Amino acid sequence: MLLRQNRVNFLLNFISCLMLFSLSSFYNLAYCLVINMVHTNDIHGNFESTSEIIGLDMIKGIKDQMENSILIDAGDAVQGSAFCSLDQKSVTSLFNAAGYNLKVPGNHDFDFSWKQVVENAKNSECPVLAANVIDKSSGKPILSEINGNNGENYVMNYKGKKIGFFGLVTTETPSITPPKNVEGIEFLDEITVAREQVKKLKSAGVDFIVAITHMGVGASTRYTTEKLAQEVSGIDIIIDGHSHTKMTKKVNNTVIQQTGAKSYNVGVIQVDFGDSNVRKINAYVMSADEAKKKFKPDSEVSLKYDECLNTIKSTVDKVIGYLDSSLFGGAYRDNNVARGAVMNLGVAICDSIMDYAITCLSESDDLKKYENLPKVVYFHGGALRDTLKPGFVRYGDIMRAFMYEHNVSFQVITPRALFGVLERGLGKIKYPDDKSGCFKGLFGGFPQISGMSLDFDIYNEPYNYETNAGGERVVSLYLTDSNGKRQKKLSRNDDETKLMFISNESMLHEFPAVANIVPIKIGKKMVDVFADYLRKVCFKDGKMHYPIDNDRVKLVNNNKFSHFDSTITVKNSDGIMPYIELDVQIDENRPSKFKTDGNGQIFIKNLETGSHIIKFECDSLKGEVLVSNFCNIKDTYVILSDKSISDFRSVENLIGQISHDLSDYDKSLIKFARQCYDMLSESAKKKVINYCKLERAEEEIYGKGTEFIKRNKEIIIYSVVFVSSLAVFCFMIIIKNRNKKNEVV
């Protein structure tokens, strides 16, 4: 009996243990930790949420509303906007509010000097890593011993998992920022440092290794992250930046992801852990549309952004001018358009530099001896970071369009040096192997120019970036007159003729052909040069208009890709617009009638190779889009909206700029403000609260009858026409009567 009872107890205990084991196994299977690495790169000061941009308030919302999330930035976050240029401390505090867990600096974060990078790290509430950026005096990473971090790597214990992170910054940085910004530091080889960091993290017993890099996959990059993944084993994930590439790929068992630029997208990398080993990595890039459907922005970050912006509001909100169509540049439709073609923003900036240079050379006693030299302007396309949209332009908009804070430089060079600059700017561009006709190897040095034009052949020998010499792509180079008409042809080997070369200060070290030529003058900030030019044009013409110019830098393409087709989806705020008739204008040609199909699309055939601005109009709705086979923008979309002038706040801003002591400048400003006021809709005019100031200013300049004339303009015109017609009629009767008298005689 006892034996039987023992057997029963043993059996019950065995079953209990088996059940406990099963439950434990089931629990372990059920509890599968998934960590979401949310990441950004190359935000370049675009912190505010818009229809296309995922602002920091939305990024904070994604982090908080996505379970088990870590927020990471891969550099170039705090440079590129007026906000960044004027208040680095507030920018850093905004990133703290957004809840970032890890960051690396990008090359353009060094544009404010490496000491500012260190200061920003001190003000950050998370580790900032740059393992390969070393202080020469100490031999340690520049971010070491800041807030208890070593500045090179970080081990995060997250719910039982040890994740190792390390940071790298591209060794290109010293050649992209002025030398004074990196004096006293050095950038070590990324591959060598990465191997050391992997070894250190493995010895720390981490379960997983993530490299946060600002290296990119661009044509100008010495070591890309793809090369890093090939050369260095043991890295599970690379969160990348720098090349503004939207990509997710796997190289040598390493997942590499980058989101593009400007917060058009945010990256998510889901790491699914099992009991001890990684089970799965799911990486994807989320657009602004997707983010808005799934997540809500954080209101506290929105409020903090507004508070920070108020400190610089008076500067950035100042209205400068008015555009009747976009000036394209920067990252547009996820493409860096000015890196592969001449853009109208680049042309406008170069013309503004030329206008400024002519004034400087004619008015400065020190420079008058150079006044009669032929003048050429070069501005590299990578320095254009935004598109200026139609309508009123503020100072902050212009600041956002410039990558650098640098000044205009004046150098005396020869045609030989100029050819060297141009060859370097065109040396990376190449055709793809497929038949898309779209350039590959888009390069920040691509020339935006004024005072000259050139033809180039993409099949000729390219510039050698190792020796900083060579290149035969520039087939012909001409000086041009003020209308862009070709005049004198320049010779490649001419080392005698003197030219005035006007450019961005950064050209002095980035382009070897002119690096050792001492400038005769460093002028105004480029952002102010362009702002002055925009004012000048608008005060004269009431607006600025620049078409696309495909002839300044003209491709000799042997007719291989001479024409292309474009498909454009037409939308409004409600979605696609099927079966509607539109007026469509291609560049400066006359508008034509098009009708969208059932998918809201129109098809434009046989466009000439290059870039084109296409404008759309349907009743009161308008829109425009850039297409370019060079920049891979052929199938795209346009959003139509009501473009009637209703921005009364901008008109108030202009009127508010009128000073009490009316100078010649104020007289021009008053004229422009009047033109802008007259463009407003009747309902918008009634909202302009300082209109009486404009009236008083006009009366002071033109006399007290001015406002009566403006208010009764139509009546006066009709009266003048009526009196003139009556006088002509009477005169004709008198002549007729005289003729009759003559006939009687």
C-alpha positions in Angstrom: 0.0 0.0 0.0 2.8 2.4 1.0 4.7 1.5 -2.1 1.7 2.3 -4.3 1.2 5.7 -2.4 4.9 6.6 -3.0 4.5 5.8 -6.7 1.4 8.0 -6.9 3.3 10.9 -5.1 6.3 10.5 -7.4 4.0 10.6 -10.4 2.2 13.7 -9.1 5.5 15.4 -8.4 6.8 14.5 -11.8 3.7 15.9 -13.5 4.0 19.1 -11.4 7.6 19.6 -12.4 6.7 18.9 -16.0 3.9 21.5 -15.9 6.2 24.0 -14.2 8.9 23.4 -16.9 6.3 23.7 -19.6 4.9 26.9 -18.2 8.4 28.3 -17.8 9.3 27.4 -21.4 6.0 28.9 -22.6 6.8 32.1 -20.6 10.2 32.3 -22.2 8.8 31.8 -25.6 6.0 34.3 -25.0 8.4 36.9 -23.5 10.4 37.8 -26.5 12.0 41.2 -26.0 11.7 43.6 -29.0 13.8 46.8 -28.8 12.8 49.6 -31.2 15.7 51.8 -32.2 14.2 55.0 -33.6 16.8 57.1 -35.4 17.3 60.3 -37.3 20.1 61.8 -39.3 21.0 65.1 -41.1 18.0 67.0 -39.7 19.9 70.2 -40.4 17.7 72.4 -38.2 14.3 71.2 -39.5 12.7 70.8 -36.1 9.2 71.9 -36.8 6.5 69.5 -38.0 5.0 70.3 -41.4 3.1 68.3 -44.1 6.4 66.8 -45.2 8.7 67.0 -42.2 8.6 64.9 -39.0 9.4 67.5 -36.3 11.0 66.9 -32.9 7.5 67.0 -31.3 6.5 64.1 -33.5 9.8 62.3 -33.0 9.2 62.5 -29.2 5.7 61.1 -29.8 7.0 58.2 -31.8 9.6 57.4 -29.1 7.0 57.6 -26.2 4.2 55.7 -28.0 6.4 52.9 -29.5 7.1 50.3 -26.8 10.7 49.6 -25.8 12.2 52.4 -27.8 15.7 54.0 -27.9 16.1 57.3 -29.7 19.4 57.9 -31.7 20.7 60.7 -33.9 23.5 60.2 -36.4 24.7 63.7 -36.8 24.3 67.1 -38.7 21.3 67.9 -36.5 22.2 71.3 -35.1 23.4 73.1 -38.3 21.5 74.3 -41.3 18.8 76.8 -40.1 18.5 80.2 -38.6 17.6 78.7 -35.3 20.8 76.7 -35.2 23.0 79.6 -36.3 21.6 82.0 -33.6 21.1 79.8 -30.6 23.0 76.5 -30.2 22.1 76.2 -26.5 18.4 76.3 -27.1 18.8 73.8 -29.9 20.5 71.4 -27.6 17.8 71.9 -24.9 15.2 71.0 -27.5 16.9 67.7 -28.3 16.9 67.0 -24.6 13.2 67.6 -24.5 12.7 65.2 -27.4 14.3 62.5 -25.3 17.3 61.4 -27.3 19.3 58.5 -25.7 22.4 58.7 -27.9 24.0 61.1 -30.5 27.0 61.5 -32.7 28.1 64.9 -34.1 28.1 65.3 -37.9 30.7 67.1 -40.0 28.6 70.2 -40.2 28.1 70.4 -36.5 31.8 71.3 -36.5 31.0 74.4 -38.6 30.5 76.2 -35.3 34.0 74.9 -34.2 34.9 71.7 -32.4 34.8 73.5 -29.0 31.1 74.2 -29.7 30.6 70.5 -30.3 32.1 69.9 -26.9 29.9 72.5 -25.3 26.8 71.0 -26.9 27.8 67.6 -25.5 28.1 69.1 -22.0 24.6 70.5 -22.4 23.2 67.2 -23.6 21.3 64.8 -21.3 22.6 61.8 -23.2 25.9 60.3 -24.2 27.5 61.9 -27.3 30.0 59.7 -29.1 32.9 60.3 -31.5 35.5 57.6 -31.0 37.7 58.7 -33.9 37.8 62.5 -33.2 40.9 63.1 -31.0 42.2 66.1 -29.1 45.9 66.3 -30.1 46.9 67.8 -26.8 45.5 65.0 -24.7 45.4 62.1 -27.1 41.9 61.4 -26.0 38.5 61.6 -27.8 37.3 65.2 -27.6 34.1 64.1 -25.9 35.7 62.1 -23.2 35.0 62.8 -19.5 31.8 64.7 -20.3 28.8 63.9 -18.1 30.5 60.7 -16.9 30.8 59.3 -20.5 34.0 58.3 -22.2 33.0 59.9 -25.5 33.8 56.9 -27.6 31.4 54.1 -26.7 28.5 53.3 -24.4 27.1 50.1 -23.0 23.3 50.2 -22.4 21.7 47.7 -20.1 18.2 47.4 -21.4 15.8 44.9 -19.7 18.5 42.3 -19.3 20.3 42.9 -22.6 23.6 44.6 -22.9 23.8 46.7 -26.1 27.1 48.3 -27.1 27.2 51.5 -29.1 30.1 53.4 -30.5 30.3 56.6 -32.7 32.3 57.6 -35.8 32.5 60.9 -37.7 33.7 61.0 -41.3 37.4 61.8 -41.9 36.2 64.2 -44.7 35.3 66.8 -42.0 38.6 68.8 -42.1 38.1 69.3 -45.9 34.5 70.4 -45.6 34.7 73.0 -42.8 37.2 75.9 -42.5 40.5 74.9 -40.9 40.0 77.1 -37.9 37.0 74.9 -36.8 39.2 71.8 -36.4 42.5 73.3 -35.2 44.0 71.1 -32.5 42.1 67.9 -33.3 42.4 65.0 -35.7 40.1 62.5 -37.3 41.4 59.0 -37.1 40.8 56.3 -39.8 37.2 55.0 -39.4 38.0 51.4 -40.1 40.9 51.1 -37.7 38.9 52.8 -34.9 35.9 50.6 -35.6 37.9 47.4 -35.1 39.2 48.7 -31.8 35.7 49.6 -30.6 34.2 46.2 -31.5 37.0 44.6 -29.6 36.4 46.8 -26.5 32.7 46.2 -26.5 33.0 42.4 -26.9 35.4 42.3 -24.0 32.7 44.2 -22.0 30.4 41.3 -22.7 27.7 43.0 -24.8 25.0 41.0 -26.5 24.7 43.3 -29.5 26.9 46.0 -31.2 25.5 49.1 -32.9 27.8 51.6 -34.8 26.3 55.2 -35.0 28.2 56.8 -37.9 28.2 60.0 -39.8 30.0 58.5 -42.8 27.5 58.0 -45.6 27.6 56.1 -48.9 28.2 59.1 -51.2 30.6 59.4 -54.1 32.8 61.8 -52.3 33.3 59.6 -49.2 36.6 57.9 -48.7 35.3 55.2 -46.4 31.5 54.5 -46.8 29.5 52.5 -44.2 29.2 49.7 -46.8 33.0 49.5 -46.7 32.9 49.6 -42.9 30.5 46.6 -42.9 32.7 44.7 -45.3 36.0 45.4 -43.5 34.9 45.1 -39.8 33.1 42.1 -38.6 31.0 42.0 -35.4 28.9 45.0 -36.0 25.2 44.0 -36.0 23.7 47.4 -37.0 25.0 50.6 -38.5 22.8 53.7 -38.1 24.3 56.1 -40.6 24.2 59.7 -41.8 26.1 62.2 -44.0 25.2 61.3 -47.6 21.4 62.1 -47.2 20.5 58.7 -48.6 17.3 56.9 -47.9 18.4 53.3 -47.7 18.1 50.0 -45.8 20.5 47.2 -46.8 22.4 44.3 -45.4 26.2 44.0 -46.0 28.2 41.2 -44.6 25.5 40.4 -42.0 25.4 44.0 -40.9 22.1 46.0 -41.3 22.8 49.5 -42.5 20.1 52.2 -42.5 19.9 55.9 -43.2 16.7 58.1 -43.4 17.6 60.7 -46.1 17.6 64.2 -44.7 15.6 67.0 -43.1 13.4 64.7 -41.1 11.4 63.8 -44.2 11.6 60.3 -42.7 12.5 58.6 -39.4 14.2 55.2 -39.2 13.0 52.3 -37.1 15.2 49.2 -36.4 13.4 46.5 -34.5 15.7 44.0 -32.7 13.9 40.9 -31.7 15.8 39.1 -28.9 15.2 35.5 -27.9 16.5 33.9 -24.7 20.1 34.8 -25.4 20.6 35.3 -29.1 19.2 37.7 -31.6 16.3 36.2 -33.5 15.5 38.9 -36.1 16.2 42.5 -37.2 13.4 44.3 -39.0 14.5 47.7 -40.3 12.3 50.2 -42.2 12.1 54.0 -42.9 8.8 55.7 -42.0 7.6 58.8 -43.9 5.9 61.9 -42.5 2.5 60.6 -43.8 2.9 57.2 -42.1 4.1 58.8 -38.8 1.1 61.1 -38.7 -1.3 58.2 -39.1 0.2 56.2 -36.3 1.5 58.7 -33.7 0.6 61.9 -32.0 3.1 64.8 -31.5 4.3 65.7 -28.0 2.7 69.0 -27.0 5.4 69.9 -24.5 8.1 69.7 -27.2 5.9 71.9 -29.5 5.6 74.5 -26.8 9.3 74.5 -26.1 10.1 74.9 -29.8 7.8 77.9 -29.9 9.5 79.4 -26.8 13.0 78.9 -28.3 11.9 80.4 -31.6 10.5 83.5 -29.9 14.1 84.5 -28.8 15.1 84.9 -32.5 11.7 85.7 -34.0 12.4 89.4 -34.7 15.5 88.4 -36.8 14.2 85.4 -38.7 10.7 86.8 -39.4 11.8 89.9 -41.2 10.3 89.9 -44.7 12.9 90.3 -47.4 11.1 89.9 -50.8 8.6 88.0 -52.9 9.0 85.1 -55.2 6.5 84.3 -58.0 7.9 80.7 -58.3 10.2 78.4 -56.3 13.9 78.6 -56.2 14.9 75.0 -56.1 17.8 73.6 -54.1 18.8 71.2 -51.4 17.0 68.0 -50.7 13.9 68.0 -52.9 11.8 64.8 -53.2 14.6 62.9 -51.4 17.2 64.0 -54.0 20.0 66.5 -53.6 19.1 68.4 -56.7 21.9 71.0 -56.8 24.5 68.2 -56.6 23.7 67.0 -60.1 22.4 70.0 -62.0 22.3 73.8 -62.1 19.3 74.9 -60.0 17.6 78.3 -60.2 18.4 79.0 -56.6 22.1 78.4 -57.4 21.9 80.8 -60.3 20.1 83.4 -58.3 22.7 83.2 -55.5 25.6 83.4 -58.0 24.0 86.4 -59.6 23.7 88.0 -56.2 27.4 87.4 -55.5 28.2 88.9 -58.9 26.1 92.0 -58.2 27.8 92.4 -54.8 31.3 91.9 -56.3 30.7 94.6 -59.0 29.7 97.1 -56.3 32.7 96.2 -54.1 35.2 96.5 -56.9 33.8 99.8 -58.1 33.4 101.5 -54.7 36.4 100.3 -52.7 39.6 102.2 -53.2 41.7 99.1 -52.4 39.9 97.0 -55.1 39.4 99.5 -57.9 42.6 98.3 -59.6 40.8 95.0 -60.2 37.6 96.5 -61.4 38.1 95.7 -65.1 39.2 92.1 -64.6 36.7 89.5 -66.0 34.6 88.3 -63.1 33.4 84.7 -62.5 31.4 83.3 -59.7 31.4 79.7 -58.4 29.2 78.3 -55.7 29.2 74.6 -55.0 25.8 72.9 -55.1 26.3 71.0 -51.9 26.0 74.3 -50.0 22.4 74.7 -51.1 20.2 73.1 -48.5 16.6 74.1 -49.1 14.1 75.3 -51.7 12.6 78.7 -51.4 8.9 78.5 -52.0 6.7 81.0 -53.9 5.4 83.9 -51.9 6.9 86.1 -49.2 10.5 85.3 -48.2 11.8 85.9 -44.7 15.4 86.2 -43.5 15.1 82.8 -41.7 14.1 81.2 -45.0 17.3 82.4 -46.6 19.4 81.3 -43.7 17.9 77.8 -44.0 18.8 77.7 -47.7 22.5 78.1 -46.9 24.7 75.3 -45.5 27.5 77.6 -44.4 27.8 80.8 -42.5 30.8 81.8 -44.6 31.6 85.0 -46.3 32.3 85.9 -49.9 35.9 85.6 -51.0 37.8 87.4 -53.8 40.8 85.9 -55.5 42.8 86.7 -58.6 43.3 83.5 -60.5 44.0 82.3 -64.1 41.9 80.2 -66.5 44.1 77.2 -65.7 43.1 77.3 -62.0 39.5 77.9 -63.0 39.5 74.7 -65.1 41.0 72.8 -62.1 38.0 74.0 -59.9 35.5 73.0 -62.5 37.0 69.6 -63.2 36.9 68.8 -59.5 33.3 69.9 -59.3 32.3 67.7 -62.3 34.6 64.7 -61.6 32.3 62.5 -59.6 29.3 62.6 -61.9 28.7 59.5 -64.0 25.9 57.8 -66.0 24.3 54.7 -64.6 24.5 51.4 -66.5 20.8 51.3 -66.9 18.7 53.5 -69.3 17.3 55.8 -66.7 19.4 58.7 -67.8 19.8 59.8 -64.2 23.2 60.8 -62.9 25.0 58.8 -60.2 27.8 60.1 -58.0 26.0 63.4 -57.2 28.7 65.6 -55.6 28.6 68.6 -53.4 31.1 70.4 -55.6 28.8 70.5 -58.6 29.2 74.0 -60.1 26.5 76.7 -59.8 28.0 79.7 -61.7 27.7 83.2 -63.0 29.8 85.2 -65.4 30.7 82.0 -67.4 29.2 79.0 -69.1 30.6 75.7 -70.1 30.1 72.5 -72.0 31.1 69.2 -70.4 31.4 65.6 -71.6 30.6 63.0 -69.0 32.5 60.3 -70.9 35.8 62.1 -70.8 38.6 61.5 -68.2 37.4 62.6 -64.7 39.3 64.5 -62.1 41.7 62.4 -60.0 40.8 63.0 -56.3 43.8 61.1 -55.1 46.3 63.3 -56.9 44.1 66.4 -56.9 44.8 66.9 -60.6 43.7 66.0 -64.1 40.3 65.8 -65.7 39.2 66.5 -69.3 35.5 66.8 -68.9 35.2 70.5 -69.5 35.1 70.6 -73.3 34.7 74.4 -73.6 34.6 77.4 -71.2 33.4 80.9 -72.0 33.1 84.2 -70.2 29.6 85.6 -70.5 28.0 89.1 -70.5 25.4 90.2 -68.0 22.7 88.5 -70.1 24.5 85.2 -70.1 25.5 85.4 -73.7 28.9 83.7 -74.4 31.7 86.0 -75.2 35.4 85.1 -74.9 36.5 81.4 -74.9 39.1 80.5 -72.3 42.0 78.2 -72.7 42.7 75.3 -70.3 46.5 75.9 -70.2 46.3 79.7 -70.0 48.3 80.7 -66.9 48.7 84.3 -67.8 45.2 85.9 -68.1 43.9 87.3 -64.9 40.4 86.6 -63.6 38.5 87.8 -60.6 37.2 84.6 -58.9 34.4 85.2 -56.4 33.2 82.4 -54.3 32.4 81.0 -50.9 35.1 81.3 -48.3 35.1 77.5 -47.9 36.4 77.2 -51.4 39.8 78.4 -50.1 40.6 75.0 -48.6 38.2 72.6 -50.3 39.4 73.1 -53.9 43.1 72.5 -54.3 43.4 74.6 -57.5 42.7 77.8 -55.5 43.6 76.7 -52.0 47.0 78.4 -52.0 45.9 81.6 -53.7 45.7 84.3 -51.0 42.3 86.2 -51.1 42.5 89.9 -51.8 39.3 90.4 -49.8 36.9 88.5 -47.6 33.5 90.2 -47.9 30.0 90.0 -46.3 28.2 86.9 -45.2 26.7 85.1 -48.2 23.2 85.0 -46.6 23.2 88.8 -46.3 24.5 89.2 -49.9 21.6 87.2 -51.2 19.1 89.0 -48.9 20.3 92.4 -50.2 20.0 91.2 -53.8 16.5 89.8 -53.3 15.4 93.2 -51.8 17.0 95.1 -54.6 15.2 93.0 -57.3 11.9 93.1 -55.5 12.1 96.9 -54.8 12.6 97.4 -58.5 10.3 94.7 -60.0 8.0 93.8 -57.2 9.1 90.2 -57.2 11.9 87.9 -58.2 11.6 85.4 -61.0 14.3 82.9 -62.0 13.7 80.1 -64.5 15.8 77.0 -64.8 18.9 77.6 -66.8 20.2 74.4 -68.5 22.8 76.3 -70.6 25.2 77.6 -67.9 26.6 74.1 -67.4 25.6 72.2 -70.5 26.0 68.5 -71.0 27.5 67.2 -74.2 25.8 63.8 -74.1 26.2 62.5 -77.6 22.4 62.1 -77.8 22.5 59.1 -75.6 19.8 60.4 -73.2 18.6 63.4 -75.1 15.0 63.3 -74.0 12.8 61.8 -71.2 9.2 61.4 -70.2 7.6 62.4 -66.9 4.6 61.1 -65.0 3.1 63.6 -62.5 0.3 62.8 -60.0 -1.9 65.8 -59.3 -3.2 66.1 -55.7 -4.9 68.6 -53.4 -5.5 68.5 -49.7 -8.1 65.7 -50.1 -6.0 63.4 -52.3 -5.6 62.7 -56.0 -7.6 64.7 -58.6 -8.8 62.3 -61.3 -10.3 63.6 -64.6 -9.7 67.3 -64.1 -8.5 69.7 -66.8 -5.5 71.9 -66.0 -3.3 74.6 -67.6 0.2 73.2 -67.6 3.2 75.4 -68.3 6.7 73.9 -68.9 9.4 76.4 -68.1 8.8 79.7 -69.8 6.6 78.2 -72.6 3.0 79.0 -73.1 0.5 76.9 -71.0 -1.2 73.9 -72.6 -4.3 72.0 -71.6 -3.9 68.6 -70.0 -6.4 66.3 -68.3 -5.6 63.8 -65.5 -6.5 60.2 -65.9 -8.4 58.0 -63.4 -5.3 57.9 -61.2 -4.9 61.7 -61.2 -1.9 61.5 -63.4 -0.7 63.4 -66.5 2.1 62.2 -68.8 4.5 64.7 -70.3 6.5 63.3 -73.2 9.8 64.1 -74.8 11.2 66.7 -72.3 14.7 67.9 -73.2 17.4 66.4 -71.0 18.1 68.5 -67.9 15.8 70.1 -65.4 12.4 71.8 -65.8 9.9 73.7 -63.7 6.3 72.6 -64.5 3.4 74.8 -63.2 -0.2 73.7 -62.9 -3.3 75.7 -62.6 -7.0 74.7 -62.1 -9.4 77.5 -61.3 -8.0 79.1 -58.1 -5.7 76.2 -57.4 -2.0 76.3 -58.3 1.1 74.3 -57.9 4.5 73.6 -59.4 7.1 70.8 -59.4 10.7 70.3 -60.5 11.5 67.4 -62.8 15.0 66.4 -63.9 16.4 63.3 -65.4 19.8 64.3 -64.1 18.6 64.2 -60.5 16.2 61.2 -60.8 13.0 63.2 -60.5 10.9 62.0 -63.4 7.9 60.3 -61.7 6.7 62.7 -59.0 3.7 64.5 -57.7 2.3 68.1 -57.3 0.0 69.4 -54.6 -2.4 72.1 -55.7 -3.6 74.7 -53.3 -5.2 78.2 -53.3 -2.4 80.6 -54.0 -4.4 83.8 -53.8 -2.4 86.4 -51.9 -3.8 86.4 -48.3 -0.6 86.7 -46.3 -1.5 90.0 -44.6 1.0 89.4 -41.8 3.9 89.7 -44.3 2.5 93.0 -45.6 2.3 94.2 -42.0 5.9 93.1 -41.5 7.0 95.1 -44.5 5.1 98.2 -43.4 6.6 97.8 -39.9 10.1 98.0 -41.4 9.5 101.6 -42.6 11.5 104.0 -40.4 10.3 107.4 -39.3 13.3 109.1 -40.9 12.4 108.3 -44.5 15.6 107.6 -46.5 16.0 106.5 -50.2 15.9 102.9 -48.9 12.6 103.6 -47.2 11.1 105.1 -50.4 11.9 101.9 -52.2 10.5 99.9 -49.3 7.3 101.9 -49.3 6.8 101.3 -53.0 7.3 97.5 -52.6 5.0 97.5 -49.5 2.3 99.2 -51.6 2.7 96.7 -54.4 2.3 93.8 -52.0 -0.7 95.4 -50.3 -2.4 95.9 -53.6 -1.9 92.1 -54.4 -3.8 91.1 -51.3 -7.4 89.9 -51.5 -10.0 92.5 -50.3 -10.7 90.5 -47.1 -6.9 90.3 -46.4 -6.5 94.1 -46.9 -8.9 94.8 -44.1 -6.7 92.8 -41.6 -3.6 94.9 -42.2 -3.6 96.8 -38.9 -0.7 99.2 -39.6 -2.0 100.3 -43.0 -2.3 103.9 -41.8 1.5 103.9 -41.4 1.9 103.2 -45.1 -0.6 106.0 -45.9 1.3 108.5 -43.8 4.6 107.5 -45.3 3.3 107.9 -48.8 1.8 111.3 -48.0 5.1 112.5 -46.6 6.9 111.4 -49.7 4.4 112.1 -52.5 2.1 114.7 -50.9 -1.3 114.7 -49.3 -3.2 113.9 -52.5 -1.5 110.5 -52.8 -4.1 108.5 -50.8 -7.0 110.3 -52.6 -5.5 109.2 -55.9 -5.0 105.6 -54.7 -8.5 105.3 -53.3 -10.1 106.8 -56.4 -7.7 105.4 -58.9 -10.3 103.7 -61.1 -12.6 106.8 -61.1 -9.7 109.0 -62.0 -8.6 106.7 -64.8 -12.1 106.5 -66.2 -12.5 110.2 -66.0 -9.2 110.8 -67.8 -10.2 108.3 -70.5 -13.6 109.9 -70.9 -12.2 113.5 -71.1 -9.6 112.4 -73.5 -12.2 110.6 -75.7 -14.4 113.7 -75.6 -11.6 115.9 -76.6 -10.7 113.7 -79.5 -14.3 113.5 -80.6 -14.6 117.3 -80.5 -11.4 117.7 -82.4 -12.6 115.3 -85.1 -15.9 117.4 -85.5 -13.9 120.6 -85.8 -11.7 119.1 -88.5 -14.7 117.7 -90.3 -16.5 121.1 -90.3 -13.3 122.8 -91.6 -13.2 120.3 -94.5 -16.8 121.0 -95.3 -16.1 124.8 -95.4 -13.1 124.1 -97.7 -15.3 122.1 -100.0 -17.9 124.9 -100.3 -15.2 127.4 -101.2 
